[in-house]
Amino acid sequence: MSAATKPNRDSDQYDVVILGGGHNGLVCAAYLARAGLKVKVLERRGIVGGAAVTEEFHPGFRNSIASYTVSLLNPKVIADLDLHRRGLKIVERPAMNFLPLPDGGYLLTGEGRTKSEIAKFSQRDADRYDDYCAKLEAIADTLRDLVLRAPPNVVEGLGVQTVRELVRTASLGNRLRHLDLEQQRLLLDLFTMPAAAFLEEWFESEPIKALLGFDSIVGTYASPYDPGTAYVLLHHAFGEVNGKKGVWGHAIGGMGAITEAMAKAAAEHGAEIQTDADVAEILIEKDRAAGVVLKDGTVVRGRALAANLNLKLLYTRLMPEQALPSDFLARMRNFKCGSGTFRMNVALSELPSFDALPGKTLAPHHGAGIIIAPSLDYMDKAYRDARDFGWSREPIIEMLIPSTLDDSLAPKGAHVASLFCQHVAPELPDGRSWDDARGVVADLMIETVDAYAPGFARSVVGRQVLSPLDLERIFGLVGGDIFHGQLTLNQLFSARPMLGFADYRGPVRGLYHCGSGAHPGGGVTGAPGHNAARAILSDLKPFSFSSWT
Ligand SMILES: Cc1cc2nc3c(=O)[nH]c(=O)nc-3n(C[C@H](O)[C@H](O)[C@H](O)COP(=O)(O)OP(=O)(O)OC[C@H]3O[C@@H](n4cnc5c(N)ncnc54)[C@H](O)[C@@H]3O)c2cc1C
């Protein structure tokens, strides 16, 4: 304990103290409190929700300031926490995606229109599209089945734990056995291949490859020609909206509506939620995690701690070094965080008019995910540029205008847009700081949209700019990594955060992982929070665990 620590006055002993009030921390808290445990959530910011929050970023204009679209949120979590009754309403987009092209053409996908739109570029691609979706869907189903389970954990020696993990491995094998041989080959492809090579096996025309390939670099600092990016594409396919698989939608009120409903569930089950509670240090006593010290010196004690915050931040900045096995700490220092993301929220006086589909009157493409990345080569160049220069001179942007679906976000007649931009380097070359580059890069993002929708720049009446450094400062996302660590094969499944620690238990007794640094990784899923709660209950309250699946 540091010298500045205040004595352990007025701090109750909790069963579980949760470090971070992001959506996974709240989910974990709700399940644990529901099972009768005394739970405390400590959140550094003034509001809970982590990267899933709605905030006013310009007078009169509110938006989901970080994560901005919903699909991955697990239906079991929605049902168990009764999120719909607690105010959550998710609506579908009128069209799924809009890909404007530099030559004035476009691809507009969504229910009932995707195949005819693809056929504008290639009849062969249109004919293959259903088969592609069916094959991907079968694999996504397998993944769906695995997200709410702890992956097999690699353990040393022989003991009860080894037997438990062998059973888990056998059960996984059994699940994969349902896939036929060709599906197993596809699964291997998706886990290892570059997205570009995977998509090129299916399609010949550039727009459909670009539109599908965009999902392979979202939150991933890589080129679609890099091995492993096909998995990122799959990661974005296992969601659903209101029972419709693979669809993305909008939470009315923004992403904060999801976490407000989760916080309600946790509080109504008895969890205490404290904001402005900045955890500065983990207390270790007798080789066990015993509590935390807040920045103001307050001590909060718990029989168990569950870390929702980024694990690299936890282990390299908040934990006494000597409490950790040296090999674990060395690997954690090398845990790759940095997703190449630059995020803007803009207040608009009017809807954009695209060269490809002119008009400022609300039309289906305004409510779609608008993707500026016309080809896989464009994405590759964006990545290489960012590596060399710090940011892409022709960046990739997904723009969403949620006020087209939700009138609670902007004044009547005006709009808000999310700009999710890639690629930028998590750290700039030559020691330059994002504090100096933020404005220039923000202007570039606006100009990039303006090139496809002339007049867009003029319609921007307010903006919030979040560089990777800002994402780290505000949300604790190390390197601005939206997923709490890259989704590469060496940081996935049984290897998340590393081999030997995939069962939501950390290297110190009493310390658990309940955030996106654990399986199945990032995205607003609720899955790590759910799975960690199960591990904690099985240790602290085995009887309630057996009645909870
Ligand atoms: C810009 C951006 C866009 C994204 N877009 C999408 C999207 O559209 N759809 C989607 O599904 N996913 C999206 N994601 C990913 C998704 O939002 C995250 O992976 C997910 O929200 C992480 O949830 P979490 O609960 O695991 O962690 P977080 O949301 O990161 O929560 C961790 C919490 O810990 C708190 N904390 C940190 N340090 C401390 C401390 N010392 N003491 C106390 N508390 C602390 C933080 O303030 C935060 O509230 C996006 C993320 C970002 C950043």
Ligand as a Chemical Component Dictionary entry (heavy atoms), coordinates in Angstrom:
data_LIG
# 
_chem_comp.id                   LIG 
_chem_comp.type                 NON-POLYMER 
_chem_comp.pdbx_formal_charge   0 
_chem_comp.three_letter_code    LIG 
# 
loop_
_chem_comp_atom.comp_id 
_chem_comp_atom.atom_id 
_chem_comp_atom.alt_atom_id 
_chem_comp_atom.type_symbol 
_chem_comp_atom.charge 
_chem_comp_atom.model_Cartn_x 
_chem_comp_atom.model_Cartn_y 
_chem_comp_atom.model_Cartn_z 
_chem_comp_atom.pdbx_ordinal 
LIG C1  C1  C 0 -14.565 4.475  -30.827 1  
LIG C2  C2  C 0 -15.186 3.128  -30.572 2  
LIG C3  C3  C 0 -16.152 2.626  -31.432 3  
LIG C4  C4  C 0 -16.709 1.380  -31.215 4  
LIG N1  N1  N 0 -17.763 0.960  -31.969 5  
LIG C5  C5  C 0 -18.433 -0.154 -31.616 6  
LIG C6  C6  C 0 -19.695 -0.452 -32.179 7  
LIG O1  O1  O 0 -20.227 0.326  -32.960 8  
LIG N2  N2  N 0 -20.329 -1.590 -31.797 9  
LIG C7  C7  C 0 -19.785 -2.450 -30.890 10 
LIG O2  O2  O 0 -20.395 -3.486 -30.584 11 
LIG N3  N3  N 0 -18.595 -2.173 -30.313 12 
LIG C8  C8  C 0 -17.941 -1.028 -30.627 13 
LIG N4  N4  N 0 -16.795 -0.688 -29.986 14 
LIG C9  C9  C 0 -16.195 -1.635 -29.054 15 
LIG C10 C10 C 0 -16.931 -1.652 -27.745 16 
LIG O3  O3  O 0 -17.482 -0.411 -27.458 17 
LIG C11 C11 C 0 -15.982 -2.035 -26.610 18 
LIG O4  O4  O 0 -15.230 -3.183 -26.963 19 
LIG C12 C12 C 0 -16.768 -2.323 -25.346 20 
LIG O5  O5  O 0 -17.649 -1.252 -25.075 21 
LIG C13 C13 C 0 -15.852 -2.556 -24.179 22 
LIG O6  O6  O 0 -16.653 -2.789 -23.059 23 
LIG P1  P1  P 0 -16.029 -3.188 -21.652 24 
LIG O7  O7  O 0 -17.117 -3.123 -20.654 25 
LIG O8  O8  O 0 -15.292 -4.466 -21.767 26 
LIG O9  O9  O 0 -14.947 -2.065 -21.370 27 
LIG P2  P2  P 0 -15.067 -0.473 -21.351 28 
LIG O10 O10 O 0 -16.280 -0.006 -22.009 29 
LIG O11 O11 O 0 -13.763 0.035  -21.846 30 
LIG O12 O12 O 0 -15.208 -0.165 -19.805 31 
LIG C14 C14 C 0 -14.121 -0.140 -18.934 32 
LIG C15 C15 C 0 -14.450 0.871  -17.868 33 
LIG O13 O13 O 0 -13.364 0.930  -16.928 34 
LIG C16 C16 C 0 -13.248 2.285  -16.514 35 
LIG N5  N5  N 0 -11.928 2.487  -15.947 36 
LIG C17 C17 C 0 -10.736 2.556  -16.594 37 
LIG N6  N6  N 0 -9.742  2.763  -15.709 38 
LIG C18 C18 C 0 -10.309 2.817  -14.478 39 
LIG C19 C19 C 0 -9.804  3.006  -13.164 40 
LIG N7  N7  N 0 -8.505  3.183  -12.930 41 
LIG N8  N8  N 0 -10.681 3.010  -12.132 42 
LIG C20 C20 C 0 -12.017 2.821  -12.329 43 
LIG N9  N9  N 0 -12.545 2.650  -13.569 44 
LIG C21 C21 C 0 -11.701 2.640  -14.620 45 
LIG C22 C22 C 0 -13.474 3.060  -17.799 46 
LIG O14 O14 O 0 -13.782 4.421  -17.539 47 
LIG C23 C23 C 0 -14.631 2.282  -18.415 48 
LIG O15 O15 O 0 -15.873 2.787  -17.989 49 
LIG C24 C24 C 0 -16.254 0.586  -30.143 50 
LIG C25 C25 C 0 -15.318 1.108  -29.252 51 
LIG C26 C26 C 0 -14.797 2.364  -29.455 52 
LIG C27 C27 C 0 -13.803 2.930  -28.475 53 
# 
loop_
_chem_comp_bond.comp_id 
_chem_comp_bond.atom_id_1 
_chem_comp_bond.atom_id_2 
_chem_comp_bond.value_order 
_chem_comp_bond.pdbx_ordinal 
LIG C1  C2  SING 1  
LIG C2  C3  SING 2  
LIG C2  C26 DOUB 3  
LIG C3  C4  DOUB 4  
LIG C4  N1  SING 5  
LIG C4  C24 SING 6  
LIG N1  C5  DOUB 7  
LIG C5  C6  SING 8  
LIG C5  C8  SING 9  
LIG C6  O1  DOUB 10 
LIG C6  N2  SING 11 
LIG N2  C7  SING 12 
LIG C7  O2  DOUB 13 
LIG C7  N3  SING 14 
LIG N3  C8  DOUB 15 
LIG C8  N4  SING 16 
LIG N4  C9  SING 17 
LIG N4  C24 SING 18 
LIG C9  C10 SING 19 
LIG C10 O3  SING 20 
LIG C10 C11 SING 21 
LIG C11 O4  SING 22 
LIG C11 C12 SING 23 
LIG C12 O5  SING 24 
LIG C12 C13 SING 25 
LIG C13 O6  SING 26 
LIG O6  P1  SING 27 
LIG P1  O7  DOUB 28 
LIG P1  O8  SING 29 
LIG P1  O9  SING 30 
LIG O9  P2  SING 31 
LIG P2  O10 DOUB 32 
LIG P2  O11 SING 33 
LIG P2  O12 SING 34 
LIG O12 C14 SING 35 
LIG C14 C15 SING 36 
LIG C15 O13 SING 37 
LIG C15 C23 SING 38 
LIG O13 C16 SING 39 
LIG C16 N5  SING 40 
LIG C16 C22 SING 41 
LIG N5  C17 SING 42 
LIG N5  C21 SING 43 
LIG C17 N6  DOUB 44 
LIG N6  C18 SING 45 
LIG C18 C19 SING 46 
LIG C18 C21 DOUB 47 
LIG C19 N7  SING 48 
LIG C19 N8  DOUB 49 
LIG N8  C20 SING 50 
LIG C20 N9  DOUB 51 
LIG N9  C21 SING 52 
LIG C22 O14 SING 53 
LIG C22 C23 SING 54 
LIG C23 O15 SING 55 
LIG C24 C25 DOUB 56 
LIG C25 C26 SING 57 
LIG C26 C27 SING 58 
# 
